Amino acid sequence: MSRSYAAPAVSLREVNGAWWFVDAGAQLFVSLGLNHVEAPLMLGPHNRRRTLKRYGADFVLPDGTPNPEGEGLRRWLKRVRVDMGVWGFNTLGYHTMVPQQLLGNGLHYVRRACTCGIEPYRRDVAYPDIFSDAFASDVERRLTPVCAEVREDPFCLGYAFADCPPWRVPAANAPATHPWIAHLASAPASTAGKQAWLQLLRERHESAEAVAKTYGLQAADWDGLAATDDWSAATDPKTARADSEAMLAQLAERWYHVHCEVVRREDPFRLVLGDKLVCGPEGLPDYLVPIVARYTDVLYIQWYARFDEQVEVLRDLHQRTGLPVLLGDSSFSVHLDCHSPHSKGIPVANHLEVGESYAGYLRAAMETGFVVGWHYCGYIEGRKGVTPDHDPTLERQCGLLDPFENEHADAVAWLRGANDHANIWHARPIP
């Protein structure tokens, strides 16, 4: 049995129970990727001098940030491509800060199509009013040129919209109203987001008085609720969390609709990876599963765990959506004192165990048949002081190279062998 999506570039196909990406030459492949191919990791206080000496002073701009037009960056990326080829990787993952003109050319890549900074780890997180016409216009303005850049590129794996967006209701120890929803609720009554929030409350509560009681407000009617700009002190957290989940469903529906409308029009045959979604033992939020199934071509998942802890949850999500799973971000790591407070990745004792764990994880994932790739986190280690404003987690980054580009040979030996066998394991999925 064979099912496929028709596409002129990278597509998806199911063959005898195993899902594959298909390249422009009709060759089946699984996406073996590396994350955090990012020049800032080469420019910390510990390795900046070495980087500039090795790759050239034009690696950076006068302000000290990476120079996207410099020959130094091009020289470094040649080294990256050699490493990835020798190690058996074929894809640059979501976390790749490389100018568009330097992507592709033999390596597949995830095209980041980010329109706003909703990632909760950002220092400058900003929640937009996505119900507004202005938001739709801004997405159109930002995504249209992105699609034009990659429309003819056979190496683009697909579009990704955001990294770990906050699609989950608040935890029991957090304020009951989701921060995005609290932001919309605090806006003036005339805004689209505030109106959507009030309409949802009308549908879910008997009266304005019932809403005021749930959220500990003094408002006596709907006009009073519309004028309220502080929804942070819910006195009925259970009901408030249920309201947040219902509102998140509307936010997610609008988010995917607006983004996919542009992408499907401007680049109709390209895969939509959607958001890199945080998953865990509880799976994805129930409301989110049908939305993702409707708008995206894969389940693009971030989950740091052993595969035997993941497989049944992922299998259930695959069966509920009919979509293959792309494991977008996880790793194994050795704790280093220079990381603060700890390195990313599932902790193991040494780099030999990193490699052994990598091989075991990849084989188990490939043998399911429904996992169509894994993007490892990451290429090169971080250290204290490497902390760009957009991603303060980089100083905890683990990798297959140390910051001075010395290879962790014990890990790489196992990893190379596993990558070489990935297609073989995947072609014979275990029922």
C-alpha positions in Angstrom: 0.0 0.0 0.0 1.3 3.5 -0.9 -0.2 6.9 -0.1 1.4 10.2 -0.9 0.9 13.9 -1.1 1.7 15.3 -4.6 4.4 17.9 -4.5 7.2 19.1 -6.8 9.8 19.4 -4.0 9.9 17.5 -0.7 6.7 15.5 -0.1 5.5 12.7 2.2 4.7 9.1 1.3 3.6 6.0 3.2 5.0 2.8 1.8 4.2 -0.6 3.4 3.5 1.0 6.8 6.4 3.3 6.9 6.3 7.1 6.4 9.0 8.8 4.4 10.0 12.2 3.1 10.4 12.2 -0.6 12.9 14.5 -2.3 12.6 16.3 -5.6 14.3 13.3 -7.3 11.7 10.9 -5.9 14.1 9.4 -3.4 12.8 8.3 0.0 14.6 9.6 3.0 14.2 10.1 6.7 15.1 13.6 8.0 18.2 13.3 10.2 18.9 16.8 11.4 21.0 19.0 13.7 19.7 22.0 15.6 21.7 25.0 16.8 23.9 25.6 13.9 24.0 29.2 15.1 26.9 31.6 14.8 26.4 33.2 18.3 27.6 29.9 19.7 31.0 30.7 18.0 31.2 34.2 19.6 31.1 33.7 23.3 33.7 35.3 25.6 35.6 32.0 25.6 35.9 31.3 21.9 35.3 34.6 20.0 39.0 35.3 19.5 39.6 31.8 18.2 36.7 32.0 15.8 37.8 35.3 14.3 41.4 34.1 13.9 40.3 30.9 12.2 37.4 32.2 10.0 38.3 35.9 9.5 37.5 39.2 11.2 34.4 39.6 8.9 32.7 36.8 10.8 31.2 39.7 12.8 29.8 43.1 12.1 31.2 46.2 13.9 28.6 45.8 16.6 30.0 42.3 17.4 27.0 40.3 16.0 27.4 37.7 13.2 27.9 39.1 9.7 25.4 37.3 7.3 27.3 38.6 4.3 30.8 37.9 5.5 33.2 35.3 4.0 34.0 34.2 7.6 30.5 32.8 8.0 30.7 31.1 4.7 34.0 29.4 5.7 32.4 28.2 8.9 29.4 26.8 7.2 31.6 24.8 4.9 33.0 23.2 8.0 29.4 22.5 9.2 28.5 20.9 5.9 31.5 18.6 6.0 30.7 17.5 9.6 27.1 16.8 8.8 28.0 14.8 5.7 30.6 12.7 7.5 28.2 12.1 10.5 25.3 11.2 8.3 22.9 14.1 8.8 20.9 15.5 5.9 18.8 18.3 7.5 19.4 21.7 9.2 16.7 21.8 12.0 14.5 24.7 13.2 17.3 26.3 15.3 19.6 27.3 12.4 20.6 30.9 12.1 21.9 30.9 8.6 21.1 33.4 5.8 18.6 32.1 3.4 21.0 32.3 0.4 23.3 29.9 2.3 20.7 27.2 3.0 19.9 24.3 0.7 22.6 23.2 -1.7 22.5 19.5 -0.7 21.1 19.8 2.8 17.4 19.9 3.5 16.3 22.6 6.0 13.4 23.7 8.1 12.3 27.2 7.0 11.4 29.3 10.0 8.4 31.4 9.1 8.1 33.2 12.4 5.8 36.2 12.5 5.9 37.2 16.1 7.7 36.2 19.4 5.2 34.1 21.4 7.8 31.6 22.7 7.5 31.7 26.5 11.3 31.5 27.0 11.9 34.8 25.2 12.9 37.9 27.2 10.9 39.9 24.7 7.8 37.7 24.5 4.9 39.6 22.9 1.4 38.2 22.6 -0.4 39.7 19.5 -4.1 40.3 19.1 -4.4 37.6 16.5 -8.1 38.2 16.0 -7.4 41.7 14.6 -7.2 42.6 10.9 -3.8 44.1 11.6 -2.4 40.7 12.7 -3.6 39.0 9.5 -2.1 41.9 7.4 1.2 41.6 9.3 1.4 37.8 8.7 0.7 38.4 5.0 3.5 41.0 4.9 6.0 38.8 6.6 5.3 35.4 5.1 4.8 36.4 1.4 8.5 37.2 0.8 9.5 34.1 2.8 7.5 31.9 0.5 8.9 33.7 -2.6 12.4 33.0 -1.3 12.0 29.2 -1.1 9.2 28.5 -3.6 11.6 27.0 -6.1 14.1 25.5 -3.6 13.9 21.6 -3.6 15.8 21.4 -0.3 13.3 23.2 1.8 11.7 20.6 4.1 8.7 22.8 5.0 7.5 25.8 7.0 7.6 26.1 10.8 5.8 28.9 12.5 6.9 29.0 16.2 9.1 27.1 18.7 7.2 25.6 21.6 4.3 28.2 21.6 2.2 28.3 24.8 -0.7 26.1 23.8 -1.2 24.6 27.2 -3.5 25.8 30.0 -1.8 27.2 33.1 -0.4 24.7 35.7 -2.1 24.4 39.0 0.6 26.5 40.7 0.3 29.3 38.1 -2.2 32.1 37.6 -5.4 30.5 36.3 -5.8 32.8 33.3 -3.4 32.0 30.5 -0.9 34.9 30.0 -1.8 35.4 26.4 -5.5 35.5 27.3 -4.8 37.9 30.2 -3.1 40.2 27.8 -6.1 40.2 25.4 -8.5 40.6 28.3 -6.7 43.6 29.7 -6.9 45.5 26.4 -9.5 48.2 25.6 -13.1 47.0 25.0 -12.9 47.9 21.3 -10.1 45.6 20.4 -10.8 42.4 18.5 -9.2 40.2 21.1 -11.1 41.6 24.0 -14.4 41.2 22.0 -13.5 37.6 21.3 -12.9 37.0 25.0 -16.1 38.6 26.1 -18.1 36.6 23.5 -16.6 33.4 24.7 -17.5 34.3 28.3 -21.1 35.1 27.2 -21.3 31.6 25.7 -19.8 29.8 28.7 -21.3 31.7 31.7 -24.9 32.3 32.7 -24.4 36.0 33.3 -21.9 38.9 33.7 -22.3 38.4 37.5 -21.2 34.8 37.2 -18.1 35.9 35.2 -17.3 38.5 37.9 -17.6 35.9 40.6 -15.3 33.5 38.8 -12.6 36.2 38.3 -13.0 38.1 41.5 -14.1 41.3 39.7 -16.3 44.1 40.9 -18.0 44.6 37.5 -21.8 44.4 37.6 -22.6 43.9 33.9 -21.0 43.2 30.5 -20.0 46.8 30.1 -18.2 46.7 33.4 -16.4 43.5 32.3 -15.5 45.1 29.0 -13.9 48.0 30.9 -11.9 45.7 33.3 -8.2 45.5 32.6 -7.0 43.1 35.3 -8.1 39.4 35.1 -5.3 38.0 37.1 -7.0 37.1 40.4 -9.5 34.4 39.6 -11.3 33.1 42.6 -12.5 30.0 40.8 -9.3 28.6 39.2 -10.9 25.5 37.8 -13.5 27.4 35.8 -10.9 30.0 34.8 -8.6 27.3 33.4 -11.5 25.8 31.5 -12.2 29.2 30.0 -8.6 29.6 29.1 -8.6 26.2 27.3 -11.7 27.2 25.3 -10.1 30.5 24.4 -6.8 28.8 23.5 -8.7 26.6 21.0 -9.9 29.8 19.3 -6.4 31.3 19.4 -4.9 28.1 17.9 -7.6 27.9 15.2 -7.0 31.5 14.2 -3.2 31.2 14.4 -3.0 28.2 12.0 -5.7 29.5 9.7 -4.0 32.9 9.1 -0.5 31.4 8.6 -1.6 28.5 6.5 -3.8 30.7 4.3 -0.8 32.6 3.2 1.5 29.6 2.8 -1.0 27.4 0.9 -1.6 30.3 -1.5 2.0 31.4 -2.0 3.7 28.0 -2.0 0.9 25.4 -2.3 2.9 22.2 -2.6 5.3 22.9 0.3 4.9 20.9 3.5 3.6 22.7 6.5 5.4 21.5 9.6 3.5 24.0 11.8 4.7 24.8 15.3 7.4 22.7 17.1 5.0 21.5 19.8 6.0 20.7 23.4 4.8 17.2 24.2 5.1 15.0 27.3 3.5 12.0 29.0 0.2 13.8 28.9 0.4 14.2 25.1 -0.9 17.3 23.5 -3.9 19.3 24.7 -7.0 17.5 23.4 -8.4 20.7 21.8 -5.2 21.1 19.8 -5.0 17.7 18.2 -7.8 18.1 15.6 -6.6 21.6 14.8 -3.0 20.4 14.1 -4.4 17.5 12.1 -6.4 19.9 9.9 -3.7 22.4 9.1 -0.3 20.6 9.1 1.4 17.8 7.3 3.3 16.3 10.2 3.2 16.3 14.0 6.3 18.3 14.8 7.3 17.4 18.3 9.8 18.5 21.0 10.1 16.0 23.9 13.2 15.2 25.9 12.8 11.6 27.1 13.8 8.1 26.3 11.9 6.7 23.4 10.3 3.9 25.4 8.7 6.6 27.5 7.3 8.3 24.4 6.3 5.7 22.0 2.7 4.9 23.1 1.8 8.6 23.4 3.3 9.4 20.0 1.5 6.3 18.5 -1.8 7.5 19.9 -1.3 11.0 18.4 -0.3 9.5 15.1 -3.4 7.3 15.0 -5.7 10.2 16.1 -4.4 12.6 13.4 -3.2 10.3 10.6 0.0 12.3 10.5 3.6 11.1 10.7 5.8 12.3 13.5 8.8 14.5 13.1 10.9 14.6 16.3 12.1 18.2 16.1 14.3 18.6 19.2 15.8 16.4 21.8 19.2 15.1 22.9 21.4 13.4 25.4 24.0 15.4 27.3 26.9 15.3 29.7 26.6 17.9 32.5 29.4 20.4 32.4 30.3 22.8 35.3 30.4 25.7 32.7 26.7 25.3 32.0 24.3 27.2 34.2 22.4 25.7 35.8 22.6 22.5 33.7 23.0 21.5 30.1 20.1 20.6 27.8 19.4 17.0 27.0 18.7 13.9 28.9 21.6 13.5 31.3 24.1 10.6 30.8 27.4 9.8 32.4 29.8 10.5 29.5 30.0 11.0 25.7 30.2 7.3 25.0 26.8 7.0 26.6 25.6 9.9 24.6 26.4 8.0 21.4 25.0 4.7 22.7 21.8 6.5 23.8 21.5 8.2 20.4 21.8 4.9 18.5 19.2 3.2 20.7 16.8 6.1 20.4 17.1 6.4 16.7 16.6 2.7 16.0 13.5 2.5 18.2 12.0 5.6 16.6 12.7 4.4 13.0 11.3 1.0 13.7 7.8 2.4 14.5 7.3 3.4 10.8 5.4 6.5 11.8 8.4 8.6 12.9 9.7 10.3 9.8 12.8 12.0 11.3 14.7 13.2 14.3 16.5 16.6 14.7 19.2 16.3 17.3 19.9 19.2 19.7 22.6 20.1 18.7 25.7 20.8 16.8 28.0 22.8 19.1 28.1 23.3 22.8 27.3 26.6 24.5 29.0 28.2 27.6 28.1 30.9 30.1 28.0 34.2 28.4 26.5 33.0 25.1 23.0 34.4 25.7 21.4 36.2 22.8 18.3 38.1 23.8 16.0 35.9 21.8 17.1 32.6 23.4 18.7 32.7 26.8 18.9 28.9 26.8 21.9 28.8 24.4 24.5 28.9 27.2 23.1 25.5 28.2 23.4 24.1 24.7 24.9 20.6 24.3 26.5 19.4 21.1 28.7 17.0 19.2 31.5 19.6 19.2 32.8 21.6 22.1 32.9 25.4 21.6 36.4 25.1 20.1 35.2 22.6 17.5 36.8 19.6 19.0 34.7 16.5 18.2 33.3 14.3 20.9 34.6 11.2 19.2 33.1 8.6 21.5 29.6 10.0 20.8 30.2 10.5 17.1 31.4 7.0 16.4 28.0 5.5 17.6 26.0 8.3 16.0 27.5 7.8 12.5 26.8 4.1 12.6 23.2 4.7 13.7 22.6 7.3 11.0 24.0 4.9 8.4 21.4 2.3 9.4 18.4 4.6 9.8 16.9 3.8 6.4 17.3 0.1 6.9 15.5 0.2 10.3 12.8 2.4 8.9 12.1 0.2 5.8 11.2 -2.7 8.1 8.9 -1.2 10.7 8.0 -3.4 13.7 4.2 -3.7 13.9 
